[in-house]
Amino acid sequence: MPQPLSRATVLTDDDRWQAVRDRKAAADARFVYAVSSTGIYCRPSCPSRRPRRDRVAFFSSPDAAEADGFRACLRCR
């Protein structure tokens, strides 16, 4: 049985990807994911189409994603 996402749980990239695939709103405050092919970042629960895993990078905050050159998604801004 999967563990619930709590602030104390350390997330691996596999955990983060699973949260994106499941659109877990509980993960929204923990990280954002960025898509290299589009140059945008989203929160895990964003209703947008899912990208390919090899094009995804994870960031601890929107500020970190923006510092790396990504812009906010217009759907989940």
C-alpha positions in Angstrom: 0.0 0.0 0.0 1.5 3.4 -1.0 2.5 5.8 1.8 0.6 9.1 2.1 2.6 12.2 1.3 3.6 14.0 4.4 6.0 16.9 4.9 8.4 14.5 6.7 8.6 11.9 3.9 11.6 12.2 1.7 10.5 11.9 -1.9 12.6 10.2 -4.6 12.2 11.2 -8.3 10.2 8.0 -8.7 7.8 9.1 -5.9 7.5 12.5 -7.5 6.7 11.0 -10.9 4.1 8.8 -9.4 2.5 11.9 -7.7 2.4 13.6 -11.1 0.9 10.6 -12.8 -1.7 10.3 -10.0 -2.3 14.1 -9.9 -1.9 14.1 -6.2 -2.9 17.5 -4.8 -1.2 16.7 -1.5 2.1 17.0 -3.4 1.4 20.5 -4.7 3.2 22.2 -1.8 6.2 19.8 -1.9 7.5 20.3 -5.5 6.8 21.3 -9.1 7.8 19.6 -12.3 9.2 21.2 -15.4 9.0 20.0 -19.0 12.1 20.6 -21.1 10.2 20.4 -24.4 7.7 23.2 -23.5 9.8 25.3 -21.1 7.0 25.3 -18.5 6.6 24.0 -14.9 3.4 22.7 -13.2 2.2 21.6 -9.9 1.7 17.8 -9.6 -2.1 18.1 -9.7 -2.2 20.1 -12.9 -4.9 18.8 -15.3 -2.7 19.3 -18.3 -1.6 16.5 -20.5 1.2 14.4 -19.0 4.7 14.7 -20.6 7.1 11.9 -21.3 9.1 11.1 -18.2 12.4 11.7 -20.0 11.5 15.3 -20.5 10.6 16.0 -16.8 12.8 17.6 -14.1 11.7 18.2 -10.5 12.2 21.4 -8.5 11.6 22.1 -4.8 9.8 25.3 -5.6 8.4 27.5 -8.4 11.3 30.0 -7.7 13.8 27.2 -8.4 12.2 26.3 -11.7 12.0 29.9 -12.8 15.7 30.3 -11.9 16.5 27.5 -14.3 14.6 29.2 -17.1 11.1 27.7 -16.9 7.8 29.7 -16.8 4.6 28.9 -15.0 1.9 26.8 -16.6 -1.1 28.9 -17.7 -3.5 26.2 -16.4 -2.3 25.9 -12.9 -0.6 29.3 -12.4 
